[in-house]
């Protein structure tokens, strides 16, 4: 497990409907601004018609990003039912990593875990970074808070209605849609990275989300032409973060 190999510690967070897993660096004591990385959908489906029994990601991209964060004040938050042992699978029904992956109780649980992490490190402000479906979760959590100073997504599913229509997938009935939260996010600085070669979350999905916002919103879309949904975000992450420097 790459988190333990890097010396990161496991936290189990009681967070409403679910018990969520977080990984944190051992040397972190306090942080004025805490960066929280939120994982993607993971192994949600085994095939187009067969849901997985365990959504733990085979390639945890958000975790790899967190491990390469140069701030020294970054932690990682898994999605419901990822990286959990049998005794921690409270609430783990397959609907929560398929059609209801962004259901209100999922977002409430993630928000509770983010608050617990903030309190643990005495942080005053948050940066939320979400990968793929974790971008949706990060956006929906940010829409409920006043302490987020920057929302960053990587290949983020920011308008799942546009996404399911474009890819001709079943609608995510029962899931909240980040694009519908545009009014709460209108004044929040946002940066959304997307790969020009991504066939899972195409740039058009992020652009559909951005189109909801009123003119003047501090929202920036960065299309990386040669990247796809997985490559090469972790390898280039420190350099990409440098693009955010004022």
NORMO-V545350 format. One line per field, one symbol per residue. phi: phi as a letter, one per 20 degrees, with the letter a starting at -180 (. if undefined). burial: 1 if it has 16 or more other ideal C-beta (glycine too) atoms within 10 Angstrom, else 0. A space follows every 50 residues. Layout:
phi=???
burial=???
//
This chain:
phi=.ffffenfdedddfcmfcdedcccffefdcbfcdededfffmefcebfcc ffebegffcffffffffdfefmcdcccfegmeldfgfdefmedgfecdfd fdfgfffffffffffffffgdmfeccddccdlfffffgfffffecddeeb dccclfeebfffffffeldffefndfdgffegffdgeegcccebefdfde dfgfffffffffefgnffccddeegeedfdecfffdfgfffffeff
burial=00100001001010111111111110010010011111111111000000 01001110011111111110001111111111110000000101011111 11100111111111111101101001111111111111111110000101 11111111110111000000010011111011001101111111100101 1110111111011000101010010011110011001001100000
//
